[in-house]
Amino acid sequence: MTIRGLHRDFKVDDYRRAGEGLNIVKAIYMEVDVDPTRQEQEARAVAELCRRGQSVLAAAVISGRPSSDRFAGTSSLSPEGL
């Protein structure tokens, strides 16, 4: 099922514009369906955004694949752990 208007990439500036005037003070980034070959690159980029403190990003859910056999053995890392 595709929801019109959501089936596209959202960049940091897109999110900033969409939230203007809404008093958003913290946000959690949730990675959805990133190409497995780009997961580490994406994780590092998002961790850096959180680390910089120049956006409302405070945390992230990255590279979770519940259907993967490895999922049960994964652990969470802070941005400092990447």
N, C-alpha and C positions, 0 to 999 in steps of 0.2 A: 504494500500500500504506500503510495506517495502522497504526502501532504503538500499541496501547492504552496510555494513560497519557502518551504523548508528544505526542499531537495536541491541543495547547493552548498558550496563552501561558505562559511562565515568567518571572516577575518576579524582581528581585534578591533579595527576601526568600524566594521559593520556592527559589532556588538556595542561599542561605545555610542554610536549614533542611535541604535535601537533603544538604548537605555537612558538617553538624555531626558532629564526631568523626572526620572523615576526614583531617585535617591537610592540607587544600588550602591552598597558600601563594601560588599564582599561577594565573590562569585567562585564557583567551582567549575573548572573545565572538565568536560566529559568527552573523551575521545570515542568516536563511533566509527567503526569500520575502516580504519586506516589500513592501507596496503601494508602487509606484514614486512615488506622490505624497507618501509619508511617508519616503522614504529619507534625505533630507537631515536631517530632524528627528530621525530615529533615530540617524544618524551623530553628530550634535552631542550628543545625550543620552548616548550610550555613551562618546564622547570625554571628556565632562565627568565621567562616573563613573571613568574611568581616571585622569584628571587629579587628581581629589580625593584619591585614595589611601586612601579609607575602605572599599574592598572589595578582594577578591583580583584584580579585573580589572586586567590589565597591558597588554593589547593587544586589537585587534579586527580581524575580517575583515568588511568592510562593503560592501554594494552591488555585489558581484561578480556579473556576469551572463555566464558563459562563452559563452552562445549569442548574445550581442549582438555586432554588428559593431564596436562601440566597445571591447570588452573588451581586445583586444590593445594598445590605446593607453593604457590606464589605468595609473596609478602609485600607489604606496602613499604615504600621508601619516601623519605622526605625529599624535597628538591635538592637538599644538600647531598643526598645519597646518589645522585646521578652525575 
